[in-house]
């Protein structure tokens, strides 16, 4: 059931982003864009139960690592 809910949520985010892009309504587009990354992170966390916690932490916070 969680899997279907998660995919339905992605569908809503995807359609919202497409509507903003298609009709050139920037506030809709800018509102839905961050939810795509949040959804990806949530999906990764839900299905990363068997992965080493350090690897999960590195994957989620890789953009904050010092270069």
Contact map, one row per residue, 1 for C-alpha under 8 A:
1111100000000000000000000000000000000000000000000000000000000000000
1111110000000000000000000000000000000000000000000000000000000000000
1111111000000000000000000000000000000000000000000000000000000000000
1111111100000000000000000000000000000000000000000000000000000000000
1111111110000000000000000000000000000000000000000000000000000000000
0111111111000000000000000000000000000000001000000000000000000000000
0011111111100000000000000000000000000000000000000000000000000000000
0001111111110000000000000000000000000000000000000000000000000000000
0000111111111000000000000000000000000000000000000000000000000000000
0000011111111100000000000000000000010010000000000000000000000000000
0000001111111110000000000000000000000000000000000000000000000000000
0000000111111111000000000000000000000000000000000000000000000000000
0000000011111111100000000000000100110000000000000000000000000000000
0000000001111111110000000000000100010000000000000000000000000000000
0000000000111111111000000000000000000000000000000000000000000000000
0000000000011111111100000001100100000000000000000000000000000000000
0000000000001111111110000001100110000000000000000000000000000000000
0000000000000111111111000000100000000000000000000000000000000000000
0000000000000011111111111001100000000000000000000000000000000000000
0000000000000001111111111111100000000000000000000000000000000000000
0000000000000000111111111100100000000000000000000000000000000000000
0000000000000000011111111000000000000000000000000000000000000000000
0000000000000000001111111000000000000000000000000000000000000000000
0000000000000000001111111100100000000000000000000000000000000000000
0000000000000000001111111111100000000000000000000000000000000000000
0000000000000000000110011111110000000000000000000000000000000000000
0000000000000000000100001111111000000000000000000000000000000000000
0000000000000001101100001111111100000000000000000000000000000000000
0000000000000001111110011111111110000000000000000000000000000000000
0000000000000000000000000111111111000000000000000000000000000000000
0000000000000000000000000011111111100000000000000000000000000000000
0000000000001101100000000001111111110000000000000000000000000000000
0000000000000000100000000000111111111000000000000000000000000000000
0000000000000000000000000000011111111100000000000000000000000000000
0000000000001000000000000000001111111110000000000000000000000000000
0000000001001100000000000000000111111111000000000000000000000000000
0000000000000000000000000000000011111111100000000000000000000000000
0000000000000000000000000000000001111111110000000000000000000000000
0000000001000000000000000000000000111111111000000000000000000000000
0000000000000000000000000000000000011111111100000000000000000000000
0000000000000000000000000000000000001111111110000000000000010000000
0000000000000000000000000000000000000111111111000000000000000000000
0000010000000000000000000000000000000011111111100000000000000000000
0000000000000000000000000000000000000001111111110000000000000000000
0000000000000000000000000000000000000000111111111000000100000000000
0000000000000000000000000000000000000000011111111000000000000000000
0000000000000000000000000000000000000000001111111100000000000000000
0000000000000000000000000000000000000000000111111110000100000000000
0000000000000000000000000000000000000000000011111110000000000000000
0000000000000000000000000000000000000000000000111111000000000000000
0000000000000000000000000000000000000000000000011111101100000000000
0000000000000000000000000000000000000000000000000111111100000000000
0000000000000000000000000000000000000000000000000011111110000000000
0000000000000000000000000000000000000000000000000001111111000000000
0000000000000000000000000000000000000000000000000011111111100000000
0000000000000000000000000000000000000000000010010011111111110000000
0000000000000000000000000000000000000000000000000000111111111000000
0000000000000000000000000000000000000000000000000000011111111100000
0000000000000000000000000000000000000000000000000000001111111100000
0000000000000000000000000000000000000000100000000000000111111100000
0000000000000000000000000000000000000000000000000000000011111111100
0000000000000000000000000000000000000000000000000000000001111111100
0000000000000000000000000000000000000000000000000000000000001111100
0000000000000000000000000000000000000000000000000000000000001111110
0000000000000000000000000000000000000000000000000000000000001111111
0000000000000000000000000000000000000000000000000000000000000001111
0000000000000000000000000000000000000000000000000000000000000000111
